[in-house]
Amino acid sequence: MTRANLVRHIRREFAEFGKLTPANLDLDTVKNTVVYAYREKRVDGCKPADDADMLLVQWGPTDDNKAFELDFTRQLTESKRGDDDSIHHISVVVRYPLTPGLKKIKPGNRWLERPDPGATDKFSASLERTAVYKQCQMTDFRKIEITTDRAG
């Protein structure tokens, strides 16, 4: 699969997310969909063994300190190039109001570097046990965005 095809696939997978509300979409569905795509969909020229296909989950308040984001980012690096222009990000960002509970959460991140089922299952389970995940589950999100960009 090419990077462009993966972007199209992820946009299709998440096309409805932007239209959904907390009443009919939960954080587990977002996480499970992102992790499944990482585990099952490979991108030509981006080998996980070369650290060229990884999943990053990061969280914290927005720069303006008006919201809180839980960001699932697939980082793809064209293995043959290795410069910043060869690094692509595909992100699903879940934005929450900055509640008192979320204000207490320190910014952080976790990387998943292998798409095999054992690693993805362990990653999902460990993420679910974090304070940030539990707090986000108790908070209705405001918006879900899908973005793509280059690091360079």
N, C-alpha and C positions, 0 to 999 in steps of 0.2 A: 504494500500500500504506500502511496506517495504521501508526503506531508499535506498536500492540497486535498487529497482524498480523505485523509484523517480529519482535517478541519471540517470538511463537508459532513463526514460521518458524525463527528461530535456535535456539530450544529443541528443535524437531524435528530440525534438522540436527545438533545436538550432544547429543541425548538419550542416545545410547549412550556418549558420551565418558566420562561419569562412571563407567560400569561397566567401562570398558576398562582394560587394564594396559599398561605399556611393551612387553610382548611382542606386542601386537596393535594398537598405536596409536603413531605417531611425531609429532614436532613438525612435520614438513613437512605432514602431513595436517591438523593443527590450523590452521596458518598458511594453507595453501591454501584451506581451507573458509571461514575468516574473510574472507580477501581476496576470494574469489569472491563471497560474499554482499555485501560492500561494493561491488564492481564492478557486480553485476547487479541488486541489489534496492534500489529507491528508496522513500522514505517520503513520503507526502503532506505537503506543507507544510514539508519540510526539503530545500531546494535546495542541492546542492553549490556552485553558483556563489555563493551567499550565505554560504559557510562554515557552513552549517547541517547538514551531513552529512559528518563526517570520521572517520578511523580513527586511533586512537592505540595505539601499542605502547610499553609502559613496563615497566621491570624494576628489580629490586633486592630486598634482604632485607626480610622482613616486619618489622613494628614490634617484635615480640618477639625478632627476630634468630635465630629458630629454623628458618626456611625461606627459600627464595628464590622469587620470583614473576616469571613472564613473563605479562604481562597485555595482552590484545588488547581494546581498548574502542572501540565505535562510539559516537560522540558525535553526538546529534541535537538540533537546536535548532529549535523552532517559529518559523519565520521572522518571523511577524507580531508575536510578543510580544517576544522578545529579552531578557527578564529571566532570572534564575537559575532560577526555577521552570519555565521553558520548555526547560531543558537536561536531556536524558535520556541515561543511559549504559547500554549493554548490553555486558557484559564476559564474556569467556572467559578465566579465570585458570588458568594451569598452575603448580602448586606443586611445587617440588623440595626435596629435603633441601639444607641449606646446606653443600655440600662445600667442601673447600679451594679448588678451582678457581673455584667461584661466589663465594666470599668475596673473591676478587681483583677481581671485576667491580664497577665503580662503577655506582651507580644511574643510569638514563638513560631517554630516550624518543625516539621518532620519530613524526612526524605524516604521514599521507597525506591530502591535502586534495582530491584529484580522483579520481573513480572510473573514469576512462577507462583502457582496456587498457594504453596505453603507460606511464602513471604507476603503475598497480598492478604491472605486470611489473617495472619499475625498482625500485619500493619492495621487492618480494619479494626480488629479487636482492641489493639492498644490505643488507637485513636478514640474509640468509643469510651474508653476509661478515663480520658483526659477531662480536666475541669472545663476547658474551653468547649469541648464537644457537648458535655452534659448541660452547660449553661446555654449554649446555642439551641439545644433541643427544647429547652424550656421557654425560648423566646421566639415570637413570630417574626420571620424575616420580612424585610421591606421589598427587596428586589433581588433578582438573580441575573447576572450578566455573563455573557460569553465573550471573551476577548482573545485576540491573537496579536502577537508582536514579535519583533526580533530583539535580541539582547544588545546588538551593536548599534 
